[in-house]
């Protein structure tokens, strides 16, 4: 019973602000600089960084960070998301 209670609490935990936008799938295929502008206009408290699509990244969770992965032509290849 205790395990079930702990599991339900752990799975219900959401560190992101209520109603906050969490990802930007509409940015896939856009120029990375344009995508950054869109994200910053919709998430004023986010730190937005552009990275090469093959860049290694840390696995820590930061609710104020959005990573934009772009290819060699500066085109977004993965939907940017918070974290």
Secondary structure, DSSP 8 states (H G I E B T S, - for coil): -HHHHHHHHHHH---S-TT---EEGGGTTSBHHHHHHHHHHH-TT-EEEEEETT--------TTEEEEEE-TTSBB-S-EEE-
